[in-house]
């Protein structure tokens, strides 16, 4: 019996793997454009997309899709929230959201690892996996934002507290998606 993670990460031609990673990067681009303008960090659907990519593609391919998204942004493509109006490329990535963007890779990898270990087969572990994998985004995000704003108290005020309720909602939704997909593939 194959689950969604093992089916996507099984041996396959390089072209198909690149296509899947590219499709994941497109999902992240679309999720970046769905945003609520908070300052200095907007609320987007990106963390939901990152979790779903990790849960469905596994740790390596999920993280690769996120890394491809970041590479596209670093190259100057307008894939990030508010681009091109708020800048593009490495200059954008050096802004207040840079740490959160880097945290996406670890989050996708961790979500994929949890899925491989079977955490997405029942509700409580799936929600726990989703919350933990999403929390990983905040570690480099808040550290970077604290340096950017000159205060870690400000980083918490502008980069964590306004996102707790939305983050919990997105974690629950990602867990439901992962749980549903694991049941479909079982």
C-alpha positions in Angstrom: 0.0 0.0 0.0 1.6 3.2 -1.2 0.9 6.6 0.5 1.1 10.0 -1.2 4.6 10.7 -0.1 6.1 7.4 -1.3 4.3 7.7 -4.6 5.7 11.1 -5.4 9.2 10.4 -4.1 9.7 7.0 -5.7 12.4 6.6 -8.4 11.3 8.5 -11.5 12.8 10.3 -14.4 14.6 13.6 -13.7 12.3 15.5 -16.1 9.2 14.4 -14.1 10.8 15.3 -10.8 11.7 18.8 -12.1 8.1 19.2 -13.4 6.7 18.4 -10.0 9.1 20.8 -8.3 8.2 23.5 -10.8 4.5 22.9 -10.2 5.1 23.2 -6.5 7.0 26.5 -7.0 4.0 27.8 -9.0 1.6 26.8 -6.1 3.9 28.9 -3.8 3.8 31.8 -6.3 0.0 31.8 -6.4 -0.2 31.4 -2.6 2.1 34.5 -2.2 -0.3 36.6 -4.2 -3.2 35.8 -1.8 -2.3 38.2 1.0 -3.5 40.5 3.7 -1.2 43.6 3.9 0.2 43.7 7.4 3.4 45.7 8.2 6.2 44.7 7.8 5.3 41.1 7.1 2.1 40.4 5.1 -0.2 37.4 5.9 -0.3 35.0 3.0 -1.3 31.5 2.2 2.3 30.5 1.7 2.7 28.5 4.9 -0.4 26.5 3.9 1.2 25.8 0.5 4.5 24.9 2.1 2.9 22.4 4.5 0.8 20.8 1.7 3.9 20.5 -0.5 5.9 18.8 2.3 3.0 16.5 3.2 2.3 15.4 -0.3 5.8 15.4 -1.9 7.9 14.3 1.0 10.9 15.9 2.6 13.3 16.1 -0.4 11.0 16.9 -3.2 8.9 19.3 -1.0 12.0 21.2 0.1 13.3 21.2 -3.5 10.0 22.8 -4.8 10.4 25.5 -2.1 14.1 26.0 -3.0 13.2 26.3 -6.7 10.6 29.0 -5.7 13.3 30.9 -3.8 15.7 30.6 -6.7 13.1 32.0 -9.0 12.6 34.9 -6.7 16.3 35.4 -6.2 16.7 35.5 -10.0 14.3 38.5 -10.1 11.0 36.8 -11.1 8.0 38.4 -9.4 7.0 35.4 -7.4 7.0 36.9 -3.9 4.2 38.8 -2.1 4.0 42.4 -3.3 6.4 41.9 -6.2 7.4 43.7 -8.3 6.0 46.8 -6.6 8.0 46.1 -3.4 11.2 45.2 -5.2 12.5 41.9 -6.6 15.4 39.5 -6.4 17.9 39.4 -3.6 17.0 42.9 -2.5 13.5 41.7 -1.7 14.8 38.6 0.0 17.1 40.9 2.2 13.9 42.7 3.4 11.8 41.9 6.5 10.4 38.6 5.2 13.8 37.1 4.2 14.0 34.9 7.3 10.5 33.6 6.8 11.3 32.7 3.2 14.3 30.7 4.3 12.3 29.0 6.9 9.9 27.6 4.2 12.6 25.1 3.1 12.9 23.6 6.6 9.2 23.6 7.1 8.5 21.7 3.9 11.2 19.2 4.7 9.9 18.7 8.2 6.3 18.3 7.0 7.5 15.7 4.5 9.4 13.9 7.2 6.3 13.8 9.4 4.3 12.4 6.5 6.9 9.7 5.8 6.7 8.7 9.5 2.9 8.3 9.3 1.9 11.3 11.2 -0.7 12.3 8.6 -2.7 9.1 9.0 -4.8 10.3 12.0 -6.1 13.6 13.1 -4.1 14.5 16.3 -0.7 13.6 14.9 -1.5 15.3 11.6 -2.4 18.6 13.4 0.6 18.3 15.7 2.9 17.7 12.6 1.3 20.7 10.9 1.7 23.1 13.8 5.3 22.0 14.4 6.3 22.2 10.8 4.7 25.7 10.5 6.4 26.8 13.7 9.8 26.1 12.1 9.2 29.0 9.7 9.1 31.4 12.6 12.6 30.6 14.0 14.7 32.2 11.2 11.8 34.6 10.4 11.7 36.2 13.8 15.5 36.2 14.2 15.9 37.9 10.8 13.0 40.3 11.5 14.5 41.1 14.9 17.8 42.2 13.3 15.9 44.0 10.6 13.8 46.0 13.0 16.5 46.3 15.7 14.4 44.7 18.4 13.3 41.2 19.0 10.3 42.5 21.0 9.2 44.3 17.8 9.8 41.1 15.8 7.3 39.3 18.1 4.9 42.2 17.9 4.9 42.4 14.1 6.0 39.0 13.0 4.4 36.5 15.4 1.4 37.7 17.4 -0.7 38.8 14.5 -0.2 35.4 12.8 -1.1 33.0 15.6 -4.8 32.6 14.9 -4.3 32.5 11.1 -1.4 30.1 11.5 -3.4 27.7 13.6 -6.2 27.8 11.0 -3.7 27.1 8.2 -2.2 24.3 10.2 -5.6 22.7 10.8 -6.4 23.0 7.1 -3.1 21.6 6.0 -3.6 18.7 8.4 -7.1 18.0 7.0 -5.7 18.1 3.4 -2.9 15.7 4.3 -5.2 13.4 6.2 -7.6 13.3 3.3 -4.9 12.6 0.8 -3.4 9.8 2.9 -6.9 8.2 3.1 -7.4 8.5 -0.7 -4.1 6.9 -1.4 -4.4 4.1 1.2 
